[in-house]
Amino acid sequence: MSDAIVIGAGVIGASIAFHLAREGAWVALFDDPDAPKEPSASWASAGGVRSQNRDPRESQLTVAAAARWPSLAADLNAETGFRRGGHLHVIERGSDLTALRERIERERAAGIAVEFVDTRRVREIAPALAPSIVAGAYTADDGQADPRATTRAFASAAIACGSVFIRRRIDGFVRGGDRVMGVVAGRETLLATTTVLAAGSWSMRLAAELGLALPVKVRSYQMLLTTMCGPTLAPTITAVDRALSLKQLADGSVLIGGGVARRGRRGQAHGACTEIKRTRKLGRRGRDRSRDSEDIARTKLVWSRRRQF
Ligand SMILES: Cc1cc2nc3c(=O)[nH]c(=O)nc-3n(C[C@H](O)[C@H](O)[C@H](O)COP(=O)(O)OP(=O)(O)OC[C@H]3O[C@@H](n4cnc5c(N)ncnc54)[C@H](O)[C@@H]3O)c2cc1C
């Protein structure tokens, strides 16, 4: 019998397993071999590390995460790919100035290190952005990480602290009255004091077996990766009223995403994005923000995967 069973070795489950094991718990972490892999969110993620413009309920966690990222790789004794370049959230209309300033004030009061930047400062931070940008909110400590490396780093650190990674999927639960006593994997059962359900967008199906309806929405978003280009963007970029996020990766390619939903066939949960027209539109949105549009014009790879909210 283990202290804890964690279902799912995405970034959330692997992190929970690590933190429990570090405190001395005996943890069994369950997932497919080679997780994180397609189609999990930790495989598909853009890897943006952003502390501003989030749900206010996340503020405390955001402040703690921003402080933790720089030393996380050393803590886990493995690469996370974290690098600071800042995050810039821009506005293109003067009419958005008041709302931007109010949001910055609220976030600063909550302890988030965000500052107002005018057009001149925007140009210093990101010279490649279009001159039409009016102002922005800038968080210098934000940046990007490698989501797959970070997930693997948590899992390997969990194992180093004594967890076992059982490369199997959970089929169901062992119940004792109204308590979950453990899990079922094939013909085997494993009992634990605590069972943690961290199966990402698959959690709802498993929870339904227990008669629980989790208040979680699942959406599928498109990502687009360009070929390599010269140094263009240090910070990651988002913009008011645009389903857009832009970041230049360490190898010079540009990752464009930000909330254009994938339009797949009904009932088709996963799979590569095939909506060419919308994908092109997404690419144009990305290029609109750059003065030298040819630099990031060519699409290399497109994908879309599910995430839970
Ligand atoms: C396209 C895209 C872009 C994103 N961009 C960003 C970003 O820039 N910044 C950011 O912070 N976040 C981003 N996210 C969100 C982020 O990726 C997720 O919040 C995070 O990865 C969720 O991790 P998770 O562990 O909860 O879920 P997942 O990574 O989906 O992991 C769930 C795991 O559970 C396993 N599992 C499922 N069922 C079972 C079972 N029965 N038994 C055992 N294991 C099971 C799966 O195999 C999987 O490995 C993005 C997400 C997507 C899809």
The ligand as a Tripos MOL2 file, in Angstrom:
@<TRIPOS>MOLECULE
LIG
   53    58     1     0     0
SMALL
NO_CHARGES

@<TRIPOS>ATOM
      1 C1         -1.8550   24.0890  -27.4020 C.3       1 LIG1
      2 C2         -1.5880   24.3960  -25.9430 C.ar      1 LIG1
      3 C3         -0.7690   25.4780  -25.5860 C.ar      1 LIG1
      4 C4         -0.5230   25.7660  -24.2380 C.ar      1 LIG1
      5 N1          0.3190   26.7860  -23.9210 N.ar      1 LIG1
      6 C5          0.6230   27.0330  -22.6210 C.ar      1 LIG1
      7 C6          1.5820   28.0380  -22.2670 C.ar      1 LIG1
      8 O1          2.1370   28.7260  -23.1230 O.2       1 LIG1
      9 N2          1.8540   28.2250  -20.9440 N.ar      1 LIG1
     10 C7          1.2440   27.4820  -19.9630 C.ar      1 LIG1
     11 O2          1.5420   27.6860  -18.7670 O.2       1 LIG1
     12 N3          0.3360   26.5340  -20.2710 N.ar      1 LIG1
     13 C8          0.0240   26.2920  -21.5750 C.ar      1 LIG1
     14 N4         -0.8810   25.3100  -21.8830 N.ar      1 LIG1
     15 C9         -1.5600   24.6280  -20.7790 C.3       1 LIG1
     16 C10        -0.6570   23.5390  -20.1930 C.3       1 LIG1
     17 O3         -0.0960   22.7630  -21.2280 O.3       1 LIG1
     18 C11        -1.5190   22.6770  -19.2760 C.3       1 LIG1
     19 O4         -2.1070   23.4780  -18.2710 O.3       1 LIG1
     20 C12        -0.7050   21.5740  -18.5900 C.3       1 LIG1
     21 O5          0.1560   20.9150  -19.4880 O.3       1 LIG1
     22 C13        -1.6910   20.5930  -17.9740 C.3       1 LIG1
     23 O6         -0.9570   19.5250  -17.4580 O.3       1 LIG1
     24 P1         -1.7030   18.2710  -16.8750 P.3       1 LIG1
     25 O7         -0.6560   17.4370  -16.2430 O.co2     1 LIG1
     26 O8         -2.8790   18.7060  -16.0500 O.co2     1 LIG1
     27 O9         -2.3660   17.5480  -18.1510 O.3       1 LIG1
     28 P2         -1.6890   16.6760  -19.3130 P.3       1 LIG1
     29 O10        -0.3880   17.2350  -19.7200 O.co2     1 LIG1
     30 O11        -2.7260   16.5250  -20.3790 O.co2     1 LIG1
     31 O12        -1.3820   15.2920  -18.6090 O.3       1 LIG1
     32 C14        -2.3580   14.3720  -18.2900 C.3       1 LIG1
     33 C15        -1.6810   13.0100  -18.2630 C.3       1 LIG1
     34 O13        -2.6190   12.0790  -17.7620 O.3       1 LIG1
     35 C16        -2.4070   10.8670  -18.4520 C.3       1 LIG1
     36 N5         -3.5900   10.0340  -18.3190 N.ar      1 LIG1
     37 C17        -4.8210   10.2310  -18.8470 C.ar      1 LIG1
     38 N6         -5.6380    9.2360  -18.5020 N.ar      1 LIG1
     39 C18        -4.9080    8.3820  -17.7470 C.ar      1 LIG1
     40 C19        -5.1970    7.1550  -17.1040 C.ar      1 LIG1
     41 N7         -6.4030    6.5970  -17.1890 N.pl3     1 LIG1
     42 N8         -4.2090    6.5320  -16.4200 N.ar      1 LIG1
     43 C20        -2.9550    7.0760  -16.3230 C.ar      1 LIG1
     44 N9         -2.6400    8.2460  -16.9130 N.ar      1 LIG1
     45 C21        -3.6080    8.8870  -17.6230 C.ar      1 LIG1
     46 C22        -2.1270   11.2990  -19.8960 C.3       1 LIG1
     47 O14        -1.4510   10.2740  -20.6130 O.3       1 LIG1
     48 C23        -1.2690   12.5380  -19.6610 C.3       1 LIG1
     49 O15         0.1180   12.2290  -19.6700 O.3       1 LIG1
     50 C24        -1.1320   24.9760  -23.2260 C.ar      1 LIG1
     51 C25        -1.9540   23.8970  -23.5730 C.ar      1 LIG1
     52 C26        -2.1670   23.5970  -24.9210 C.ar      1 LIG1
     53 C27        -3.0260   22.4060  -25.2790 C.3       1 LIG1
@<TRIPOS>BOND
     1     1     2 1
     2     2     3 ar
     3     2    52 ar
     4     3     4 ar
     5     4     5 ar
     6     4    50 ar
     7     5     6 ar
     8     6     7 ar
     9     6    13 1
    10     7     8 2
    11     7     9 ar
    12     9    10 ar
    13    10    11 2
    14    10    12 ar
    15    12    13 ar
    16    13    14 ar
    17    14    15 1
    18    14    50 ar
    19    15    16 1
    20    16    17 1
    21    16    18 1
    22    18    19 1
    23    18    20 1
    24    20    21 1
    25    20    22 1
    26    22    23 1
    27    23    24 1
    28    24    25 2
    29    24    26 1
    30    24    27 1
    31    27    28 1
    32    28    29 2
    33    28    30 1
    34    28    31 1
    35    31    32 1
    36    32    33 1
    37    33    34 1
    38    33    48 1
    39    34    35 1
    40    35    36 1
    41    35    46 1
    42    36    37 ar
    43    36    45 ar
    44    37    38 ar
    45    38    39 ar
    46    39    40 ar
    47    39    45 ar
    48    40    41 1
    49    40    42 ar
    50    42    43 ar
    51    43    44 ar
    52    44    45 ar
    53    46    47 1
    54    46    48 1
    55    48    49 1
    56    50    51 ar
    57    51    52 ar
    58    52    53 1
@<TRIPOS>SUBSTRUCTURE
     1 LIG1         1 GROUP 0 **** ****
